[in-house]
Amino acid sequence: AQKPEEQAACFMRPCSTWFTTSWSQCSKTCGAGVRLREVKCYQGEALAQGCDPASKPEGKQTCQLPPCPTEAPEDCEDKATANCVLVLKVKLCSHWYYRKACCRSCRLKSP
């Protein structure tokens, strides 16, 4: 009888694997923020659907930076363009922008 072939040609597809980009910068410059990255499934060089969802890497994570400053530095100066006299008159020192722009006036007015 004829001996069967010991080898046969076959087509093997590359496995599907998750690909991730680098993490983005944190969305905030102080305090708690978020950073993102793209997560895609590839089969060889083509986008695919065959990756295991249970092993999908995270695409979003929190980033914790040093706390945001709440007080102006001791040697601060009011911005000339801020009209701090009016800011004090209408009591806007509680708003972060005016507290920073009129830091000297707001600090002197604080009880």
Rosetta blueprint (number, residue, H / E / L):
1 A L
2 Q L
3 K L
4 P L
5 E L
6 E L
7 Q L
8 A L
9 A L
10 C L
11 F L
12 M L
13 R L
14 P L
15 C L
16 S E
17 T E
18 W E
19 F E
20 T E
21 T L
22 S L
23 W L
24 S L
25 Q L
26 C L
27 S L
28 K L
29 T L
30 C L
31 G L
32 A E
33 G E
34 V E
35 R E
36 L E
37 R L
38 E L
39 V E
40 K E
41 C E
42 Y E
43 Q E
44 G L
45 E L
46 A E
47 L E
48 A L
49 Q L
50 G L
51 C L
52 D L
53 P H
54 A H
55 S H
56 K L
57 P L
58 E L
59 G L
60 K E
61 Q E
62 T E
63 C E
64 Q E
65 L L
66 P L
67 P L
68 C L
69 P L
70 T L
71 E L
72 A L
73 P L
74 E L
75 D L
76 C L
77 E L
78 D L
79 K L
80 A H
81 T H
82 A H
83 N L
84 C H
85 V H
86 L H
87 V H
88 L H
89 K H
90 V L
91 K L
92 L L
93 C L
94 S L
95 H L
96 W H
97 Y H
98 Y H
99 R H
100 K H
101 A H
102 C L
103 C H
104 R H
105 S H
106 C H
107 R H
108 L H
109 K H
110 S L
111 P L
